[in-house]
């Protein structure tokens, strides 16, 4: 794994390792927090000189990663209706050598990691056309009763990335696993 999969565990290490830092947040996520930091990210991207299509893709990936933290992080401070949940994680948007990297981290249970790994492995092997076809098929499917979303998050991240997404599931001192996801544009 490259250094970006271990970056952004705290603000200082993220800044030291990523002089092209655009945005970094570590802490508890909720839907309200995502809305607020989404506004900050959107403004930051709008004032940059990057093309509109690239800004849209970066923002789309950022939102999907932040929502995955709210839905699946095992470090849960408050339980309740989804809009009131608080779950821990981090998200970082940085630039290096003309490429944009969006990275998120959060703890997950062993059970969730076992369900997640094969999905991510399959997604990494899919072509752009296969990802787009799978996305369209997923839109037509009926939602499972236990679903908190339409199952489109990882497909959206993969679709909007330039190349395969990277991920890691590493032991965490809490006994769970630390899930890291990285998209490159």
N, C-alpha and C positions, 0 to 999 in steps of 0.2 A: 504494500500500500504506500502511496506517496504521502508526503508530509501534510497535505490538506485534509486527509482523513483523520489526523490527530490534532489539527489546528483548531482554534476557536473554543478552547475549553474555558478560557477567561479572557477578559478584554485586553489585558497587557500582553499575554502570549499571542493573541490574535493580531494586535497591532505590530508587535515585534516581528512576527513571521510573515505578515501581509501588509507591506507598505501601500498596496493598492486597495486597502479596505474601503468599502463603500458603506456597509452597514453591518452591525453586530448587535445581537441581543442574546442574553442568557438570563434565565429566570423562569418564572411561572407564566404560562400562556393560558389565555382564555379567548373566547371569541371576541370579546370587547378589546382585549389587548392586541389581538391580530388586526382588528379594524384600525386601531390607533397607530400601530407601527407600520401598517400597510400604507396609511396616509403619508407617514414620514418617508418610507421607501419610495412611494410614487413621486413625491416632490423631489427627492434626491435624484431620481432617475430623469425626471422631466428637465431638470436644470443641467443635466449632462449633455454632451454633444453626440450621444449615440443615436442611431436611427430608431424611429418609432417602433418598428417591428421587433427589434432587439429588446427595447425597453419593455414591451408587452410580454415577451417570453420570459425575461428575467423576473418580472413581477408575478407572472402566472406560476412559475416554479416556486418562488418565495412563498406565495400564499398557500400552495399545496403542501409544502414542507411544514409550514407553521400549523396548518390544520391537522396534519398527521401527528404533530406533537400533542395537540389538544385531544385528539381522539385515542392515541395509542400509547403515550408515555405511561410507564408504570409508576412513576413518581407523582402521585396524585395528592394534592393538598386538600381539595374540596371535592366532594362527590355530590352529584345532583343532576338536574337537567343539563344537557350538553352546554347551553349558553352560560351556565354558572360554574362549570368545571374549571379547575386550575391544575395544570400539569406542567412539570418541569422539562426544560430542554434548552437548546440554543440554535440559533440560525445566523449564518454569516454570508455576506455577499462581498466578494473581493475580485480584484482583477490582477492578472499577471501575464506578461508577454502577450498582451492583446486579447486574452481570453478571460471570460467572466466565469467565476466559480460560485455556486450556491451550495452551501453545506449546512446540514442540520444534524443534531445529535440529541438523543434522548434514551433513557433507560427503557427496556422492554422485558417482559417476562420470558422465561425459557419457552413456554408454550407458544407465545406470540411469535418468537423468533423462528420456531420450527415451522409455523405456518407461513411466515414472511420469506424465509430463505428461498424456497423453490420458486415462488412467484418472481422474486428479483432475479434469480439465476435465469429463468426462462425469458424474462424481459430483456436482460442483457444480450441474449442471443438473437432477438427479433430484429428484423430490418425495419426501417422507417415505415414502409408500406404495411408490414405486418402489424406494427404498433397502431397505425391509423385504422386499419381494418378491425383490430381488436377493440379499439376505442368505440367505433361505430356499433359493433356488436354489443358491447357493454351498455351502451345507451338504450338499446332495445330490450335488454333483459329486465325482468322484474326483480326488485330489491329483495334480498333475503330478510326475514323478520328481524334478525339480530344485527343488521347492517346500520352503521351510522352515516354512511355516504353511499354514493352510487358505485363505488369501486373504481372510480376514474382517476384518483389522485396519482398513483404511480404511473399510469398510462399517460397522463397529462405531462408529468415531469419528463418521462422518456421521450414523448412526442416533441416537446419543446426544446430538448437538449440537442447539442451537436455531438452525437456519438453516444455510446452506451453509458448509462449511469453507473456509478461506482458505489459500493456499499461495504460495510464491515459490521460484524456482530462480535464484539469482544467482551470478555469477562469484566464485570463491574465490581468494585469493592462491596457493593450491597448484596452480592450473590446473584444478581440478575445480569442481563447483558446490556451493553451500551451499543445502540444502533446508530450508525453514521451513514448518511446518504449524501452523495455529491453529484451535482449536475454541472456540466461544462458547456459554455456557449462561446 
